[in-house]
Structures are given as C-alpha cells and as structure tokens.
Amino acid sequence: MTDSMYQGALWLATAAPLIWFTTTIFATRASRGWVRWVWLIAGVVLLVPWPFLMMGAVGR
C-alpha cells in the first residue's frame, strides 16, 4: 500500500508542471497575454523543487 501511494505521488509530482501548463493555457485562452505569463511564472515559482535547490546540488 505504501509503495503504491509513493508511486502515485511520484507520478503526480512529475506530471505537475505539465498539468499546470495545460491548465494555464486552457484557463487563460480569453485573457490578455500578460495574464497568461503571470500564471506561467507563478507555476515556475510554485513547482520548482526549492529544497533541492537550496540544499542539494546548487546549494553546496
């Protein structure tokens, strides 16, 4: 059970950027271009692996 939950979370985390991108494109179809860019940049900030960047390969 735990292994299947881990695998599900791993796949969901891997697919999160694609899900965010697709949702942003479809949700902002009728909006101005800058609104779409704001939402895409918000996705980059929210989905970047901050612990890895701060303490992982980049932080050392």
C-alpha distance matrix in Angstrom:
0.0 3.8 5.4 5.3 6.3 8.7 10.0 10.6 12.4 14.2 15.5 16.6 18.3 20.0 21.2 22.4 25.9 26.4 25.3 27.6 30.4 30.2 30.1 33.0 35.1 34.7 35.0 38.1 40.0 42.9 43.0 45.2 44.2 43.9 41.3 39.0 39.5 38.8 35.4 34.6 35.6 33.6 30.5 31.5 31.8 28.6 26.4 28.0 25.8 28.1 26.6 26.8 30.4 31.5 30.1 29.1 31.5 33.9 34.3 35.4
3.8 0.0 3.8 5.5 5.1 6.1 8.6 9.8 10.5 12.1 14.3 15.2 16.3 18.2 19.9 20.8 24.2 25.2 24.2 26.2 29.1 29.4 29.3 31.8 34.1 34.1 34.3 37.2 39.3 42.2 42.0 43.9 42.7 42.2 39.8 37.6 37.8 36.9 33.7 32.8 33.5 31.4 28.5 29.1 29.2 26.1 23.9 25.2 22.7 24.9 23.1 23.4 27.0 28.0 26.5 25.6 28.1 30.6 30.7 31.9
5.4 3.8 0.0 3.8 5.4 5.0 6.2 8.6 9.9 10.4 12.3 14.2 15.2 16.4 18.3 19.8 23.0 23.7 23.2 25.5 28.0 28.3 28.6 31.2 33.2 33.4 34.0 36.8 38.6 41.7 41.6 43.4 42.0 41.6 39.4 37.0 37.0 36.5 33.4 32.1 32.8 31.2 28.0 28.3 28.8 25.9 23.4 24.4 22.0 24.5 22.8 22.5 26.1 27.5 25.9 24.5 26.7 29.3 29.8 30.8
5.3 5.5 3.8 0.0 3.8 5.4 5.0 6.1 8.6 9.7 10.6 12.2 14.1 15.2 16.4 18.1 21.4 21.7 20.9 23.5 26.0 25.9 26.1 29.0 30.9 30.7 31.4 34.4 36.1 39.2 39.3 41.3 40.1 39.9 37.6 35.1 35.5 35.1 31.7 30.5 31.7 30.0 26.7 27.5 28.3 25.3 22.7 24.2 22.3 25.1 24.0 23.7 27.1 28.8 27.7 26.2 28.2 30.6 31.4 32.7
6.3 5.1 5.4 3.8 0.0 3.8 5.4 5.0 6.2 8.5 9.9 10.5 12.1 14.1 15.3 16.2 19.7 20.5 19.3 21.5 24.4 24.4 24.3 27.0 29.2 29.1 29.4 32.3 34.3 37.2 37.1 39.1 38.0 37.7 35.2 32.9 33.3 32.5 29.2 28.4 29.4 27.4 24.3 25.2 25.7 22.4 20.2 21.9 20.0 22.6 21.5 21.8 25.1 26.5 25.7 24.6 27.0 29.0 29.6 31.2
8.7 6.1 5.0 5.4 3.8 0.0 3.8 5.4 5.1 6.0 8.6 9.8 10.4 12.1 14.2 15.1 18.3 19.5 19.0 20.9 23.6 24.1 24.3 26.7 28.9 29.3 29.7 32.3 34.4 37.4 37.0 38.7 37.3 36.8 34.6 32.2 32.2 31.5 28.5 27.2 27.9 26.1 23.0 23.4 23.8 20.9 18.4 19.5 17.3 19.9 18.6 18.5 22.0 23.5 22.4 21.1 23.4 25.6 26.2 27.7
10.0 8.6 6.2 5.0 5.4 3.8 0.0 3.8 5.5 5.0 6.2 8.5 9.8 10.5 12.2 14.1 17.1 17.6 17.4 19.9 22.1 22.4 23.1 25.6 27.4 27.8 28.6 31.2 32.9 36.2 36.1 37.8 36.3 36.1 34.0 31.4 31.4 31.2 28.1 26.5 27.6 26.2 22.8 23.1 24.2 21.4 18.5 19.8 18.0 21.1 20.2 19.5 22.8 24.8 23.9 22.2 23.9 26.2 27.3 28.7
10.6 9.8 8.6 6.1 5.0 5.4 3.8 0.0 3.8 5.4 5.2 6.1 8.6 9.9 10.6 12.1 15.5 15.8 14.9 17.4 20.0 19.9 20.2 22.9 24.8 24.9 25.5 28.4 30.1 33.2 33.3 35.2 34.0 33.9 31.6 29.0 29.4 29.1 25.7 24.5 25.9 24.3 20.9 21.8 22.9 19.9 17.2 19.2 17.9 21.0 20.7 20.5 23.4 25.5 25.1 23.7 25.6 27.3 28.4 30.3
12.4 10.5 9.9 8.6 6.2 5.1 5.5 3.8 0.0 3.8 5.5 5.0 6.0 8.5 9.8 10.2 13.7 14.9 14.0 15.8 18.7 19.2 19.2 21.6 23.9 24.3 24.6 27.2 29.3 32.3 31.9 33.7 32.3 31.8 29.6 27.2 27.4 26.7 23.5 22.4 23.3 21.5 18.3 19.1 19.8 16.7 14.2 16.0 14.6 17.5 17.1 17.2 20.2 22.0 21.8 20.6 22.8 24.4 25.2 27.3
14.2 12.1 10.4 9.7 8.5 6.0 5.0 5.4 3.8 0.0 3.8 5.5 5.2 6.1 8.6 9.9 12.7 13.9 14.0 15.9 18.2 19.1 19.8 21.8 23.8 24.7 25.4 27.6 29.6 32.8 32.4 33.8 32.1 31.7 29.8 27.2 26.9 26.7 23.7 22.0 22.8 21.5 18.1 18.3 19.3 16.7 13.6 14.8 13.2 16.5 16.1 15.4 18.3 20.6 20.2 18.5 20.2 22.0 23.3 25.1
15.5 14.3 12.3 10.6 9.9 8.6 6.2 5.2 5.5 3.8 0.0 3.8 5.4 5.0 6.1 8.5 11.3 11.5 11.6 14.2 16.1 16.4 17.4 19.9 21.4 22.1 23.2 25.6 27.1 30.5 30.4 32.0 30.3 30.4 28.5 25.6 25.7 25.8 22.6 20.9 22.3 21.3 17.6 18.1 19.8 17.3 14.1 15.7 15.0 18.5 18.8 17.9 20.4 23.1 23.0 21.2 22.5 24.0 25.7 27.7
16.6 15.2 14.2 12.2 10.5 9.8 8.5 6.1 5.0 5.5 3.8 0.0 3.8 5.4 5.1 5.9 9.5 10.0 9.1 11.4 14.0 14.3 14.7 17.1 19.1 19.6 20.2 22.7 24.6 27.8 27.6 29.3 27.9 27.8 25.6 23.0 23.3 23.1 19.8 18.4 19.9 18.5 15.0 16.1 17.5 14.6 11.9 14.3 14.0 17.3 18.0 17.8 20.0 22.4 22.9 21.5 23.2 24.2 25.6 28.0
18.3 16.3 15.2 14.1 12.1 10.4 9.8 8.6 6.0 5.2 5.4 3.8 0.0 3.8 5.5 5.1 8.0 9.9 9.8 11.1 13.6 14.9 15.3 17.1 19.3 20.4 20.8 22.9 25.0 28.2 27.5 28.8 27.1 26.6 24.7 22.1 21.9 21.5 18.5 16.9 17.8 16.4 13.0 13.4 14.6 12.0 8.9 10.8 10.2 13.6 14.4 14.1 16.2 18.7 19.2 17.9 19.5 20.5 21.8 24.3
20.0 18.2 16.4 15.2 14.1 12.1 10.5 9.9 8.5 6.1 5.0 5.4 3.8 0.0 3.8 5.6 7.2 8.3 9.6 11.3 12.8 14.1 15.4 17.1 18.7 20.1 21.1 22.9 24.7 28.1 27.6 28.7 26.7 26.5 24.9 22.0 21.6 21.9 19.1 16.8 17.9 17.4 13.7 13.6 15.6 13.7 10.1 11.3 11.2 14.9 15.9 14.7 16.6 19.6 20.1 18.1 19.1 20.2 22.1 24.4
21.2 19.9 18.3 16.4 15.3 14.2 12.2 10.6 9.8 8.6 6.1 5.1 5.5 3.8 0.0 3.8 5.7 5.4 6.1 8.6 10.1 10.7 12.1 14.2 15.6 16.6 17.9 19.9 21.5 24.9 24.7 26.1 24.3 24.5 22.8 19.7 19.9 20.4 17.2 15.2 17.0 16.5 12.7 13.4 15.8 13.8 10.6 12.8 13.5 17.1 18.6 17.8 19.3 22.3 23.2 21.4 22.3 23.0 25.0 27.5
22.4 20.8 19.8 18.1 16.2 15.1 14.1 12.1 10.2 9.9 8.5 5.9 5.1 5.6 3.8 0.0 3.8 5.5 5.0 6.0 8.5 9.9 10.4 12.0 14.1 15.4 15.9 17.8 19.9 23.1 22.5 23.9 22.2 22.0 20.0 17.3 17.4 17.3 14.1 12.5 14.1 13.0 9.3 10.6 12.6 10.2 7.5 10.4 11.6 14.8 16.8 16.6 17.8 20.4 21.8 20.6 21.8 22.0 23.7 26.6
25.9 24.2 23.0 21.4 19.7 18.3 17.1 15.5 13.7 12.7 11.3 9.5 8.0 7.2 5.7 3.8 0.0 3.8 5.4 5.1 6.1 8.5 9.8 10.4 12.2 14.3 15.1 16.3 18.2 21.5 20.7 21.6 19.5 19.3 17.8 14.8 14.5 14.9 12.1 9.7 11.3 11.2 7.4 8.0 10.9 9.6 6.8 9.1 11.3 14.4 17.0 16.4 16.8 19.8 21.6 20.2 20.9 20.7 22.7 25.7
26.4 25.2 23.7 21.7 20.5 19.5 17.6 15.8 14.9 13.9 11.5 10.0 9.9 8.3 5.4 5.5 3.8 0.0 3.8 5.4 5.1 6.1 8.4 9.8 10.6 12.3 13.9 15.4 16.7 20.2 20.0 21.2 19.2 19.8 18.3 14.9 15.2 16.3 13.4 11.0 13.5 13.7 10.1 11.1 14.3 13.1 10.6 12.8 15.0 18.2 20.6 19.8 20.3 23.4 25.1 23.5 23.9 23.8 26.1 28.9
25.3 24.2 23.2 20.9 19.3 19.0 17.4 14.9 14.0 14.0 11.6 9.1 9.8 9.6 6.1 5.0 5.4 3.8 0.0 3.8 5.5 5.3 6.0 8.4 10.0 10.7 11.8 14.0 15.6 18.9 18.9 20.7 19.3 19.8 17.7 14.6 15.7 16.2 12.7 11.3 14.1 13.4 10.0 12.2 14.8 12.8 11.0 14.0 16.1 19.0 21.4 21.2 22.0 24.7 26.4 25.2 26.1 26.0 27.9 30.9
27.6 26.2 25.5 23.5 21.5 20.9 19.9 17.4 15.8 15.9 14.2 11.4 11.1 11.3 8.6 6.0 5.1 5.4 3.8 0.0 3.8 5.6 5.2 6.0 8.6 10.0 10.2 11.8 14.1 17.2 16.5 18.0 16.6 16.6 14.3 11.6 12.3 12.5 9.0 7.9 10.6 9.7 6.5 9.2 11.6 10.0 9.0 12.2 14.8 17.3 20.1 20.3 20.5 23.0 25.1 24.3 25.3 24.7 26.4 29.6
30.4 29.1 28.0 26.0 24.4 23.6 22.1 20.0 18.7 18.2 16.1 14.0 13.6 12.8 10.1 8.5 6.1 5.1 5.5 3.8 0.0 3.8 5.5 5.2 6.2 8.7 9.9 10.7 12.3 15.6 15.1 16.2 14.3 14.8 13.3 9.9 10.6 11.8 8.9 6.8 10.1 10.6 7.8 9.6 12.8 12.2 11.0 13.5 16.5 19.0 22.0 21.7 21.5 24.3 26.6 25.5 26.0 25.2 27.2 30.4
30.2 29.4 28.3 25.9 24.4 24.1 22.4 19.9 19.2 19.1 16.4 14.3 14.9 14.1 10.7 9.9 8.5 6.1 5.3 5.6 3.8 0.0 3.8 5.4 5.2 6.2 8.4 10.1 10.9 14.5 14.9 16.6 15.3 16.5 14.7 11.3 13.0 14.4 11.3 10.0 13.5 13.8 11.1 13.3 16.3 15.4 14.1 16.9 19.6 22.3 25.1 24.8 25.0 27.8 29.9 28.7 29.2 28.6 30.7 33.8
30.1 29.3 28.6 26.1 24.3 24.3 23.1 20.2 19.2 19.8 17.4 14.7 15.3 15.4 12.1 10.4 9.8 8.4 6.0 5.2 5.5 3.8 0.0 3.8 5.5 5.3 5.8 8.3 10.1 13.1 13.3 15.6 15.0 15.9 13.3 10.5 12.8 13.4 9.8 9.8 13.3 12.7 10.5 13.6 15.9 14.5 14.0 17.3 20.0 22.3 25.2 25.4 25.6 28.0 30.3 29.5 30.4 29.7 31.4 34.7
33.0 31.8 31.2 29.0 27.0 26.7 25.6 22.9 21.6 21.8 19.9 17.1 17.1 17.1 14.2 12.0 10.4 9.8 8.4 6.0 5.2 5.4 3.8 0.0 3.8 5.5 5.1 5.9 8.3 11.2 10.6 12.3 11.5 12.1 9.6 6.8 9.1 9.8 6.6 6.8 10.4 10.2 8.9 11.8 14.2 13.5 13.6 16.5 19.7 21.6 24.9 25.2 24.8 27.1 29.8 29.2 29.9 28.7 30.4 33.9
35.1 34.1 33.2 30.9 29.2 28.9 27.4 24.8 23.9 23.8 21.4 19.1 19.3 18.7 15.6 14.1 12.2 10.6 10.0 8.6 6.2 5.2 5.5 3.8 0.0 3.8 5.7 5.6 6.2 9.7 9.9 11.5 10.4 12.2 10.5 7.1 9.7 11.6 9.2 8.7 12.5 13.2 11.9 14.2 17.0 16.7 16.4 19.0 22.3 24.4 27.6 27.6 27.1 29.7 32.3 31.4 31.7 30.6 32.6 35.9
34.7 34.1 33.4 30.7 29.1 29.3 27.8 24.9 24.3 24.7 22.1 19.6 20.4 20.1 16.6 15.4 14.3 12.3 10.7 10.0 8.7 6.2 5.3 5.5 3.8 0.0 3.8 5.6 5.5 8.8 10.1 12.8 12.7 14.7 12.4 9.7 12.9 14.3 11.6 11.9 15.6 15.7 14.3 17.1 19.7 18.8 18.7 21.6 24.6 26.8 29.9 30.1 29.9 32.4 34.8 34.0 34.6 33.7 35.6 38.9
35.0 34.3 34.0 31.4 29.4 29.7 28.6 25.5 24.6 25.4 23.2 20.2 20.8 21.1 17.9 15.9 15.1 13.9 11.8 10.2 9.9 8.4 5.8 5.1 5.7 3.8 0.0 3.8 5.8 7.9 8.4 11.5 12.1 13.4 10.4 8.7 12.2 12.6 9.9 11.4 14.8 14.2 13.5 16.7 18.6 17.6 18.2 21.3 24.4 26.2 29.3 29.9 29.6 31.8 34.4 34.0 34.9 33.7 35.3 38.8
38.1 37.2 36.8 34.4 32.3 32.3 31.2 28.4 27.2 27.6 25.6 22.7 22.9 22.9 19.9 17.8 16.3 15.4 14.0 11.8 10.7 10.1 8.3 5.9 5.6 5.6 3.8 0.0 3.8 5.5 5.0 7.7 8.4 10.0 7.3 5.8 9.6 10.5 8.7 10.3 13.5 13.6 13.6 16.4 18.3 18.1 19.0 21.7 25.1 26.6 30.0 30.5 29.7 31.9 34.8 34.4 35.0 33.5 35.1 38.7
40.0 39.3 38.6 36.1 34.3 34.4 32.9 30.1 29.3 29.6 27.1 24.6 25.0 24.7 21.5 19.9 18.2 16.7 15.6 14.1 12.3 10.9 10.1 8.3 6.2 5.5 5.8 3.8 0.0 3.8 5.6 8.2 8.9 11.6 9.9 8.2 11.8 13.5 12.1 12.9 16.3 16.9 16.6 19.2 21.4 21.4 21.8 24.4 27.8 29.6 32.9 33.2 32.4 34.8 37.6 37.0 37.4 36.0 37.8 41.3
42.9 42.2 41.7 39.2 37.2 37.4 36.2 33.2 32.3 32.8 30.5 27.8 28.2 28.1 24.9 23.1 21.5 20.2 18.9 17.2 15.6 14.5 13.1 11.2 9.7 8.8 7.9 5.5 3.8 0.0 3.8 6.9 9.1 11.7 9.9 9.7 13.2 14.5 13.7 15.3 18.2 18.6 19.0 21.6 23.5 23.5 24.4 27.0 30.5 31.9 35.4 35.9 35.0 37.1 40.1 39.7 40.2 38.5 40.2 43.8
43.0 42.0 41.6 39.3 37.1 37.0 36.1 33.3 31.9 32.4 30.4 27.6 27.5 27.6 24.7 22.5 20.7 20.0 18.9 16.5 15.1 14.9 13.3 10.6 9.9 10.1 8.4 5.0 5.6 3.8 0.0 3.8 6.5 8.3 6.4 7.1 10.5 11.3 11.1 13.1 15.5 16.0 17.0 19.4 21.0 21.3 22.7 25.0 28.6 29.7 33.2 33.9 32.7 34.6 37.8 37.7 38.2 36.3 37.8 41.4
45.2 43.9 43.4 41.3 39.1 38.7 37.8 35.2 33.7 33.8 32.0 29.3 28.8 28.7 26.1 23.9 21.6 21.2 20.7 18.0 16.2 16.6 15.6 12.3 11.5 12.8 11.5 7.7 8.2 6.9 3.8 0.0 3.8 5.6 5.6 6.9 9.1 10.4 11.4 13.0 14.8 15.9 17.4 19.3 20.7 21.8 23.2 25.0 28.8 29.6 33.3 33.8 32.2 34.1 37.5 37.3 37.6 35.4 37.0 40.5
44.2 42.7 42.0 40.1 38.0 37.3 36.3 34.0 32.3 32.1 30.3 27.9 27.1 26.7 24.3 22.2 19.5 19.2 19.3 16.6 14.3 15.3 15.0 11.5 10.4 12.7 12.1 8.4 8.9 9.1 6.5 3.8 0.0 3.8 5.4 5.3 6.5 8.8 10.2 10.8 12.5 14.4 15.6 16.9 18.7 20.2 21.2 22.7 26.5 27.4 31.2 31.4 29.6 31.8 35.1 34.7 34.7 32.5 34.3 37.8
43.9 42.2 41.6 39.9 37.7 36.8 36.1 33.9 31.8 31.7 30.4 27.8 26.6 26.5 24.5 22.0 19.3 19.8 19.8 16.6 14.8 16.5 15.9 12.1 12.2 14.7 13.4 10.0 11.6 11.7 8.3 5.6 3.8 0.0 3.8 5.4 5.0 6.1 8.7 9.8 10.4 12.2 14.2 15.3 16.4 18.2 19.8 21.0 24.8 25.3 29.1 29.5 27.6 29.4 32.8 32.8 32.9 30.5 32.0 35.5
41.3 39.8 39.4 37.6 35.2 34.6 34.0 31.6 29.6 29.8 28.5 25.6 24.7 24.9 22.8 20.0 17.8 18.3 17.7 14.3 13.3 14.7 13.3 9.6 10.5 12.4 10.4 7.3 9.9 9.9 6.4 5.6 5.4 3.8 0.0 3.8 5.4 5.1 6.4 8.7 10.0 10.6 12.5 14.5 15.5 16.5 18.3 20.1 23.8 24.4 28.1 28.8 27.3 29.0 32.3 32.4 32.9 30.7 32.1 35.7
39.0 37.6 37.0 35.1 32.9 32.2 31.4 29.0 27.2 27.2 25.6 23.0 22.1 22.0 19.7 17.3 14.8 14.9 14.6 11.6 9.9 11.3 10.5 6.8 7.1 9.7 8.7 5.8 8.2 9.7 7.1 6.9 5.3 5.4 3.8 0.0 3.8 5.5 5.3 6.2 8.7 9.9 10.7 12.6 14.5 15.3 16.4 18.3 22.0 23.1 26.8 27.1 25.8 27.9 31.1 30.8 31.1 29.2 30.9 34.4
39.5 37.8 37.0 35.5 33.3 32.2 31.4 29.4 27.4 26.9 25.7 23.3 21.9 21.6 19.9 17.4 14.5 15.2 15.7 12.3 10.6 13.0 12.8 9.1 9.7 12.9 12.2 9.6 11.8 13.2 10.5 9.1 6.5 5.0 5.4 3.8 0.0 3.8 5.4 5.0 6.0 8.4 9.7 10.5 12.3 14.1 15.2 16.4 20.2 21.0 24.8 25.0 23.2 25.3 28.6 28.3 28.5 26.3 28.0 31.5
38.8 36.9 36.5 35.1 32.5 31.5 31.2 29.1 26.7 26.7 25.8 23.1 21.5 21.9 20.4 17.3 14.9 16.3 16.2 12.5 11.8 14.4 13.4 9.8 11.6 14.3 12.6 10.5 13.5 14.5 11.3 10.4 8.8 6.1 5.1 5.5 3.8 0.0 3.8 5.5 5.2 6.1 8.6 9.9 10.6 12.2 14.1 15.5 19.2 19.5 23.3 24.0 22.3 23.9 27.3 27.5 28.1 25.8 27.0 30.7
35.4 33.7 33.4 31.7 29.2 28.5 28.1 25.7 23.5 23.7 22.6 19.8 18.5 19.1 17.2 14.1 12.1 13.4 12.7 9.0 8.9 11.3 9.8 6.6 9.2 11.6 9.9 8.7 12.1 13.7 11.1 11.4 10.2 8.7 6.4 5.3 5.4 3.8 0.0 3.8 5.5 4.9 6.2 8.8 9.9 10.4 12.0 14.2 17.7 18.6 22.2 22.9 21.8 23.6 26.7 26.8 27.6 25.7 27.0 30.6
34.6 32.8 32.1 30.5 28.4 27.2 26.5 24.5 22.4 22.0 20.9 18.4 16.9 16.8 15.2 12.5 9.7 11.0 11.3 7.9 6.8 10.0 9.8 6.8 8.7 11.9 11.4 10.3 12.9 15.3 13.1 13.0 10.8 9.8 8.7 6.2 5.0 5.5 3.8 0.0 3.8 5.4 5.1 6.5 8.9 9.9 10.5 12.2 15.9 17.2 20.8 21.0 19.8 22.0 25.1 24.6 25.1 23.3 25.0 28.5
35.6 33.5 32.8 31.7 29.4 27.9 27.6 25.9 23.3 22.8 22.3 19.9 17.8 17.9 17.0 14.1 11.3 13.5 14.1 10.6 10.1 13.5 13.3 10.4 12.5 15.6 14.8 13.5 16.3 18.2 15.5 14.8 12.5 10.4 10.0 8.7 6.0 5.2 5.5 3.8 0.0 3.8 5.3 5.0 6.3 8.6 9.9 10.7 14.4 15.0 18.8 19.1 17.4 19.4 22.7 22.6 23.0 20.8 22.3 25.9
33.6 31.4 31.2 30.0 27.4 26.1 26.2 24.3 21.5 21.5 21.3 18.5 16.4 17.4 16.5 13.0 11.2 13.7 13.4 9.7 10.6 13.8 12.7 10.2 13.2 15.7 14.2 13.6 16.9 18.6 16.0 15.9 14.4 12.2 10.6 9.9 8.4 6.1 4.9 5.4 3.8 0.0 3.8 5.4 5.2 6.1 8.5 10.1 13.6 13.9 17.5 18.6 17.3 18.8 22.0 22.4 23.4 21.4 22.4 26.1
30.5 28.5 28.0 26.7 24.3 23.0 22.8 20.9 18.3 18.1 17.6 15.0 13.0 13.7 12.7 9.3 7.4 10.1 10.0 6.5 7.8 11.1 10.5 8.9 11.9 14.3 13.5 13.6 16.6 19.0 17.0 17.4 15.6 14.2 12.5 10.7 9.7 8.6 6.2 5.1 5.3 3.8 0.0 3.8 5.4 5.0 5.8 8.2 11.6 12.9 16.4 17.0 16.3 18.4 21.2 21.0 22.0 20.6 21.9 25.4
31.5 29.1 28.3 27.5 25.2 23.4 23.1 21.8 19.1 18.3 18.1 16.1 13.4 13.6 13.4 10.6 8.0 11.1 12.2 9.2 9.6 13.3 13.6 11.8 14.2 17.1 16.7 16.4 19.2 21.6 19.4 19.3 16.9 15.3 14.5 12.6 10.5 9.9 8.8 6.5 5.0 5.4 3.8 0.0 3.8 5.5 5.3 5.8 9.6 10.8 14.5 14.6 13.3 15.7 18.6 18.2 18.8 17.2 18.7 22.2
31.8 29.2 28.8 28.3 25.7 23.8 24.2 22.9 19.8 19.3 19.8 17.5 14.6 15.6 15.8 12.6 10.9 14.3 14.8 11.6 12.8 16.3 15.9 14.2 17.0 19.7 18.6 18.3 21.4 23.5 21.0 20.7 18.7 16.4 15.5 14.5 12.3 10.6 9.9 8.9 6.3 5.2 5.4 3.8 0.0 3.8 5.7 5.8 9.0 8.9 12.7 13.6 12.2 13.7 16.9 17.3 18.4 16.5 17.3 21.0
28.6 26.1 25.9 25.3 22.4 20.9 21.4 19.9 16.7 16.7 17.3 14.6 12.0 13.7 13.8 10.2 9.6 13.1 12.8 10.0 12.2 15.4 14.5 13.5 16.7 18.8 17.6 18.1 21.4 23.5 21.3 21.8 20.2 18.2 16.5 15.3 14.1 12.2 10.4 9.9 8.6 6.1 5.0 5.5 3.8 0.0 3.8 5.9 8.4 8.9 12.1 13.5 13.1 14.5 17.2 17.7 19.3 18.0 18.6 22.2
26.4 23.9 23.4 22.7 20.2 18.4 18.5 17.2 14.2 13.6 14.1 11.9 8.9 10.1 10.6 7.5 6.8 10.6 11.0 9.0 11.0 14.1 14.0 13.6 16.4 18.7 18.2 19.0 21.8 24.4 22.7 23.2 21.2 19.8 18.3 16.4 15.2 14.1 12.0 10.5 9.9 8.5 5.8 5.3 5.7 3.8 0.0 3.8 6.2 8.3 11.3 11.8 11.9 14.1 16.3 16.0 17.4 16.6 17.8 21.1
28.0 25.2 24.4 24.2 21.9 19.5 19.8 19.2 16.0 14.8 15.7 14.3 10.8 11.3 12.8 10.4 9.1 12.8 14.0 12.2 13.5 16.9 17.3 16.5 19.0 21.6 21.3 21.7 24.4 27.0 25.0 25.0 22.7 21.0 20.1 18.3 16.4 15.5 14.2 12.2 10.7 10.1 8.2 5.8 5.8 5.9 3.8 0.0 3.8 5.7 9.0 8.9 8.4 10.9 13.3 12.8 13.9 12.9 14.2 17.6
25.8 22.7 22.0 22.3 20.0 17.3 18.0 17.9 14.6 13.2 15.0 14.0 10.2 11.2 13.5 11.6 11.3 15.0 16.1 14.8 16.5 19.6 20.0 19.7 22.3 24.6 24.4 25.1 27.8 30.5 28.6 28.8 26.5 24.8 23.8 22.0 20.2 19.2 17.7 15.9 14.4 13.6 11.6 9.6 9.0 8.4 6.2 3.8 0.0 3.8 5.7 5.5 6.4 8.8 10.4 9.8 11.6 11.4 12.3 15.3
28.1 24.9 24.5 25.1 22.6 19.9 21.1 21.0 17.5 16.5 18.5 17.3 13.6 14.9 17.1 14.8 14.4 18.2 19.0 17.3 19.0 22.3 22.3 21.6 24.4 26.8 26.2 26.6 29.6 31.9 29.7 29.6 27.4 25.3 24.4 23.1 21.0 19.5 18.6 17.2 15.0 13.9 12.9 10.8 8.9 8.9 8.3 5.7 3.8 0.0 3.8 5.4 5.1 6.0 8.4 9.1 11.4 10.4 10.2 13.7
26.6 23.1 22.8 24.0 21.5 18.6 20.2 20.7 17.1 16.1 18.8 18.0 14.4 15.9 18.6 16.8 17.0 20.6 21.4 20.1 22.0 25.1 25.2 24.9 27.6 29.9 29.3 30.0 32.9 35.4 33.2 33.3 31.2 29.1 28.1 26.8 24.8 23.3 22.2 20.8 18.8 17.5 16.4 14.5 12.7 12.1 11.3 9.0 5.7 3.8 0.0 3.8 5.5 5.2 5.8 7.0 10.2 10.2 9.3 12.1
26.8 23.4 22.5 23.7 21.8 18.5 19.5 20.5 17.2 15.4 17.9 17.8 14.1 14.7 17.8 16.6 16.4 19.8 21.2 20.3 21.7 24.8 25.4 25.2 27.6 30.1 29.9 30.5 33.2 35.9 33.9 33.8 31.4 29.5 28.8 27.1 25.0 24.0 22.9 21.0 19.1 18.6 17.0 14.6 13.6 13.5 11.8 8.9 5.5 5.4 3.8 0.0 3.8 5.6 5.4 4.4 7.0 7.7 8.0 10.4
30.4 27.0 26.1 27.1 25.1 22.0 22.8 23.4 20.2 18.3 20.4 20.0 16.2 16.6 19.3 17.8 16.8 20.3 22.0 20.5 21.5 25.0 25.6 24.8 27.1 29.9 29.6 29.7 32.4 35.0 32.7 32.2 29.6 27.6 27.3 25.8 23.2 22.3 21.8 19.8 17.4 17.3 16.3 13.3 12.2 13.1 11.9 8.4 6.4 5.1 5.5 3.8 0.0 3.8 5.8 5.4 6.6 5.3 5.9 9.2
31.5 28.0 27.5 28.8 26.5 23.5 24.8 25.5 22.0 20.6 23.1 22.4 18.7 19.6 22.3 20.4 19.8 23.4 24.7 23.0 24.3 27.8 28.0 27.1 29.7 32.4 31.8 31.9 34.8 37.1 34.6 34.1 31.8 29.4 29.0 27.9 25.3 23.9 23.6 22.0 19.4 18.8 18.4 15.7 13.7 14.5 14.1 10.9 8.8 6.0 5.2 5.6 3.8 0.0 3.8 6.0 8.2 6.6 4.8 8.2
30.1 26.5 25.9 27.7 25.7 22.4 23.9 25.1 21.8 20.2 23.0 22.9 19.2 20.1 23.2 21.8 21.6 25.1 26.4 25.1 26.6 29.9 30.3 29.8 32.3 34.8 34.4 34.8 37.6 40.1 37.8 37.5 35.1 32.8 32.3 31.1 28.6 27.3 26.7 25.1 22.7 22.0 21.2 18.6 16.9 17.2 16.3 13.3 10.4 8.4 5.8 5.4 5.8 3.8 0.0 3.8 6.9 7.1 4.8 6.7
29.1 25.6 24.5 26.2 24.6 21.1 22.2 23.7 20.6 18.5 21.2 21.5 17.9 18.1 21.4 20.6 20.2 23.5 25.2 24.3 25.5 28.7 29.5 29.2 31.4 34.0 34.0 34.4 37.0 39.7 37.7 37.3 34.7 32.8 32.4 30.8 28.3 27.5 26.8 24.6 22.6 22.4 21.0 18.2 17.3 17.7 16.0 12.8 9.8 9.1 7.0 4.4 5.4 6.0 3.8 0.0 3.8 5.6 5.5 6.6
31.5 28.1 26.7 28.2 27.0 23.4 23.9 25.6 22.8 20.2 22.5 23.2 19.5 19.1 22.3 21.8 20.9 23.9 26.1 25.3 26.0 29.2 30.4 29.9 31.7 34.6 34.9 35.0 37.4 40.2 38.2 37.6 34.7 32.9 32.9 31.1 28.5 28.1 27.6 25.1 23.0 23.4 22.0 18.8 18.4 19.3 17.4 13.9 11.6 11.4 10.2 7.0 6.6 8.2 6.9 3.8 0.0 3.8 5.7 5.9
33.9 30.6 29.3 30.6 29.0 25.6 26.2 27.3 24.4 22.0 24.0 24.2 20.5 20.2 23.0 22.0 20.7 23.8 26.0 24.7 25.2 28.6 29.7 28.7 30.6 33.7 33.7 33.5 36.0 38.5 36.3 35.4 32.5 30.5 30.7 29.2 26.3 25.8 25.7 23.3 20.8 21.4 20.6 17.2 16.5 18.0 16.6 12.9 11.4 10.4 10.2 7.7 5.3 6.6 7.1 5.6 3.8 0.0 3.8 5.7
34.3 30.7 29.8 31.4 29.6 26.2 27.3 28.4 25.2 23.3 25.7 25.6 21.8 22.1 25.0 23.7 22.7 26.1 27.9 26.4 27.2 30.7 31.4 30.4 32.6 35.6 35.3 35.1 37.8 40.2 37.8 37.0 34.3 32.0 32.1 30.9 28.0 27.0 27.0 25.0 22.3 22.4 21.9 18.7 17.3 18.6 17.8 14.2 12.3 10.2 9.3 8.0 5.9 4.8 4.8 5.5 5.7 3.8 0.0 3.8
35.4 31.9 30.8 32.7 31.2 27.7 28.7 30.3 27.3 25.1 27.7 28.0 24.3 24.4 27.5 26.6 25.7 28.9 30.9 29.6 30.4 33.8 34.7 33.9 35.9 38.9 38.8 38.7 41.3 43.8 41.4 40.5 37.8 35.5 35.7 34.4 31.5 30.7 30.6 28.5 25.9 26.1 25.4 22.2 21.0 22.2 21.1 17.6 15.3 13.7 12.1 10.4 9.2 8.2 6.7 6.6 5.9 5.7 3.8 0.0
